[in-house]
Amino acid sequence: MANTNALINSFDNGNLHEVCDRLKKMGYEESRRIRIYGEEFELKSNPFPQGSGIAIHAVARRETRTRVVQLPLPVLQMVRQKKAA
């Protein structure tokens, strides 16, 4: 969790919503399907800041309930790299 905290803290305060917008442009947006943590999810929300990271509301392929899923650190690192470019 410390690595995630350091990454989130590396974004300027108040820019987390900008990061969420970039994630949407990368395909992490409502009604899309993604594969993370070895599961396929249908996204029920756009990314949003939560705790020490960024999360989405999603439903796993074989489930019916919506849950909050933290986006993995490598995904957040991709956003950071694209921002620097």
N, C-alpha and C positions, 0 to 999 in steps of 0.2 A: 504494500500500500504506500510505502514511502516514495517509491518511484513514481507512482501516479500523482501523489501530492506534489512532488517536485515538478512534474510536467505541467500540471494544472497551474501551479504557482508561476511557471515560466511564461504563461500567457498574461498579458496585461490585465489588471483588475478591470472588470466591466467588459472585457472582450470575449467572455465565455459565450455570449450570444452570437458573436461573430463566428466563433469556432463552430457553434451549432449550425449556423447558416452554411458554412463550408462543408460540414458533414452532410447536410441535405443535398448539396450540389454533387457530392460524391456518391449519392444513392441511398443514404441513410435517412429516408423520409417516409412519412405516413403512406400506407398502402403498398409499400415495396416489400419484396422478400429478400432476406439476407441469410447468410450462413455464418454463424459465429459459435464458438464454444462447441463445435461438432454438431450443432443443431440448426435446422432451418426454422426461421421465424418470419411471421408476417408482422410488419411494423404497424402499430396502432396509434403512434404519435411521431412527431418530429423529435430530434434530440433536444434534451434540456439539461441544464446543470443540476447535479444532485450530489450532495455531500462533497467528496473529494474528487469527483469525476463528472462524466457526462453519461446520461442514461436515456433509454427509450422505453416506451410501453410496447410490449410485443406478446404475441401468442406463438408458442412452439407448435410445430406441425401436428403433433399428435395430442395436443391439449386443447381445452376450450376456454381456459381462464387466461386473462391478461395479467402479465407480471412486469415488474420493472427490471430491466436488464442493463447493467453497467456495460458501456462499450469497452472493449479490451484496450490495453495500453498501446499495442502496435497500431491500432486504428487512430488513436489520438496522436501518436508520433507521426503518422502520415500527414495529418492535418498541419502539424507544426512544420514539417519539411516543405510542404506546399506553400505555406505562408512565407517561409524564408526565401523561397525561389523567386 
